[in-house]
Amino acid sequence: MKETRYFFVPEPEAGALPEDEAVHAVRVLRLQAGDEMMLMDGCGTFYKARVTMTTPKRCLYEIVERMPQEPQWTGHVHLAIAPTKLMDRMEWLAEKATEIGLDELTFLDCQFSERRTLKLSRIEKIVVSAVKQSRKAWMPQLNDMTPFKQFINSHQTGARYIAHCYEEVPRVNLFAELQKGGAQDALVMIGPEGDFSIDEVRMAVDAGFISVDLGKSRLRTETAGLAAVMTMQLVKG
């Protein structure tokens, strides 16, 4: 019996897999007419489908059953992070954070940022692959580089946290604070290697963000980002 394969199809009613998915389905997985597969629209619904026709670059199907999914956690889980100089670290973070579970990922342009630009299309492909691998019904929203000040002024709802290492700005533990917040939306900001500037931390606190730590260890940027997502999931999952 063949293993059921999952494909990301933003427009499932079209009746055809996107070309890159079709090529993988036909040339690699060797699906043929009559084979069953699962489609994911990234908006909360799975679709059981049956292949009706294949060519080297096309895979047509008919939908057999629509299967709306229940959310796996409460609230909107949002990570905002300053990308590292080496993009493979951010690609790893995007993959693992998606597998664990989040709703939105934003990249921040901060005072001490090592990277000011990135190719969002590359990260999107990695996230799609992680969505399929982990069987997530929702595709996380990906946001391109956003200036720090613009970001903190545009996010004014839910529980908002900024994680940093400055002793002169009092911090509380993220896990303990998330438990107080219950089911509400949660946003955690993680700075670049070398941290946010002290002025950025104070600016965020003045804007209503809660100053937090992620424990006693000093973490790399991508590790801190994943720890923040895991902590949000432990409370809301």
N, C-alpha and C positions, 0 to 999 in steps of 0.2 A: 504494500500500500504506500503510495507516494505521500510525502509530507506536504501538508497544506502550506502554500507559499503566500506571503503577504506583499502587496504592491501599493505604493503611494500614488493615488490618483485624485488630484484636486477636483476634477470634474467627472465623477464616476458615471453619470448618465450619458456621457458621450459614447460609451460602448467600445472604447479602444484605449489600450494602455498608452501613456506617453511614450515617445520613441525610445528613450533610454531604458525605460522599464520593459518595453516590448522586446528590445534586442536581448536584454538579460533573460527574459522569460523564454524566448524561442531558442536562442543560440547557446545559452549556458544551462538553463534548467530543462530545456528541450520539452516544453509544454506543447501539447497537441490538442486538437479539437476534442472536446469531451472532458478534458481535465478540469478539476475544480481549483479555485484560488480565492484568496480573500483580498478585498480592496479596502484601503483606508483613505478617507477624504481629508483627514487632518482637522476636521471640524466636529468630531464626536460620533461618527457613524462608521461601522464596518459594513461591508457588503460581501455576501457570499455570491460568487460568480462562476460561470462555466465558459470555458474557451469555446468559441464557435469557429474561428478560422485563424490561421497563422501564415505569415510570409516572413522572409528574413528580417524585416524591419517593422512588422505589424503584428499585433495580437488583438483580435476582436473577441468580445465576450457578451454574454447576456447576464443580467443581474437575476439571481435566484431568490435572494432574501436580503432585506435591509435590517441591520442590527444596531440600533442606537445604543450607545454605551453610557454607563454611569460614571461621573467623575470619580477619580481615585483619591482625591484629597479635597479639603475645604479651602476656600479663599483663593486668591490669585497670587501665585508664587513668582516673584520677580527678582532676578539678580542683575545688578548693574556693576560692571567691572572694567577697570582700565587694562587694556590688552598689554601683554608682555612684548618685549622686543622680538622674541622667537615665536612665530605664529603657531608652530606645532603644539606649543603649550596651550594656547587658546583653543585650538582645534580639539585637543584632548579634553579640555574642560567642557566645551560645547557638547561633545559626544557623551561624556559621563553624566553631566548635569541633565541632559535629555533622558538618558536611561533611568536615572533616579527619579526625575519628574520635576518640571518647572513649566510655567506658563509664558514667561517672557524673559528675554536676555538682551540687555543693552550694553553697548561698549562706550566707555567714558573717556573723554579727552580732558586730562587733569594737568595741573601745573607741572608735576614731575613725570608725566607720561613718557615712556620710552618709545611709543609708537603712536603716530597721529592719524594714520590711514590703515585700512585693511580691505581685503576682498571678501565682501559679505557672501558672494555667490559660492565661494569655496566652503564656507562654514555652513551655508544652507544645505549643500549636498551631504555634508557630514551629519547634520541634524536629521535630515530625511532618513538616512541610513539607520541612525540610532532610534528613530521613531519606529521603524519597521522591526528592528532587532528586539526592542523592548515591548512591542505591541501596544504602543500608546495611541489612544484614539484622537488626541489633540496634538497638532503641530505647534510647538512653541513659537511665539512671535519674536522675530529677530530685528533688532534696531541697530542702525549704523552708528558710527562715532557721533557722540553728542557732547557738546561742551558742558563741563561740570556745572557752572552756574545756571545755564539754561535748564539742565536736567532737574536740579533741586527745586527750581521755581515752577516747573511744570508738573511735578508729582506732589499733590497736596492731599491725597486721600489714603486711607488705610494706615497700617502700622509701618513706619519708615525708620530704617536703622542705617547708621554709618559705622563700619568697623574700622578701627585704627589702633595704633600702638602708643599714642601720646599719654604719658602719665599725668600731665598737667590738665587734661580734660577728663573729668570723671567718667568712668565707663561702668556699665552693668553687663551681666552675662546675657548673650543673645538667646540662649535656650530658655532661661528663666523669663525673659521679657516676652518671648513668643508664647509661652504658656499663658501669660496674662491676657494676650490678645485674642486667644481662642480662634474662632473661625474667620476672623477678618482677613483682608488682603495683607500681604507682607512683602516689603521691598527691602533688600539689603544691598548696600554699596560697599564695594571692595576696591581699594586703591592700587596704584602701581607698585612695582618693586621700589622700596624706599618710602612707601606710604603716601597718603594725601599730604598736602602741606598743612601746617597747623591753621593757617587762615581758612583753608577749605573746610576743615573739620568744624571750626567755629561758625563758619557761614552756614553749614548744614544744620548745626544745632540751633542756630538762630532761626532757621527756616522751619524748625519743628522736628528734625530728625533726632532719634535717640542714639546717643553715643554708646557703642557696645564693644565687647571683646568676644573672641571665639574660643577662649580657654587660655591656658598658661603658656602654650607653645607659640613660638614666633613662626608663622607660616609663609611660604611663598605665595605669590598672588593667585596662581591657579589652584593651589591647595586650599587657600582660604576661601576662594569662590565655591569650590566643591563642598567644603565643610559647611558653608552657609546654606547651600541648597539642601544638604543632608539634614541639617538642623531644622530647617523649615519643614522638611518632609516628616521628620520624627514627631513633630508637633501636629502637623496637619494631615498626615497620610492616614 
